[in-house]
Amino acid sequence: MSLKDTSYTPESLTNYSWPIFSASLLVLYHFLVLQTVSLLTQVNLNFIMCPAVCDPFKGRFYRILAVATIVCWLFLY
């Protein structure tokens, strides 16, 4: 940046390209990589097979709720 004569301008608040990209990587990593390795090794990696004791999400769709919460925080951050 110092080699250019222009100043840095941040992205606009309506540009959601990076949050969408990072959310899609997060979902792909948790549901394809971690869940596959977790099922093959029978190890609860990052609490993907069953929820943690302190996890507020329980039941059938806890993974979807947990990842959706993280994605919401990505957009709010």
N, C-alpha and C positions, 0 to 999 in steps of 0.2 A: 504494500500500500504506500509506502514512503517513496517508491520510485515514481509513482504517478503524481500529477499535479492536482488531482481532484481529491476532495475530502470524502470520507466514508459516509454513506447514507444508509441507515438501516432499512430493512424491508417494511412495507406498509403492514398495518394490522389486519388488512383483508387478504393478505397473501398467506394461504394455508398450505403451500406446497411442501415445506419442510416438516410441519407437524403431521401431515398425512403420510409422507414418506417414512418418518420415524415410527408412526403408529403401525403402518403396514409391516415394517421390519420387526417390530415388537411382537405382533400377532403371529407372523410367520415363524419367528424364532421359538415362541412358547408352544405353539400348537403343532408345528412340524418337527422341529429339532428336539426340543426338550421332551415333548410327550412321547416321541418315538423312542428316544434313548431311555426314557424313564420306563416305558412299557417293556422294552427288551431286557433291561437290566434289573427290573423290579426295585428300583431305587427312586425315592420321592425327590427328584431334582427340583429345586425351587418351588416345592409344594405344588407340583403340577398334577400329581396323581390323586392326592387327597389334601384337604385344607389343613392349615396349621391350627394349633390349639387356640391361638389368639386371633385367628382370622374371623372377621364378622360375617363372612359369606359361607353359608352351609347349604347343603342340598345338592340337587341334581345339576344345576347350572352355575355352580360356584366359580368355575374357571372363566366362564364368559363374563360374569359380574366383576371378577377381580381384574381381568384384562381391560374391560370397559372402563373401570375406574381409573386405571393407569392412563388409558387413552384420553379420558376427560382431563386429567391433570396435565397431560402434554399440551392440550389446547389452551388450558388456562394459564400455563406457565409462559 
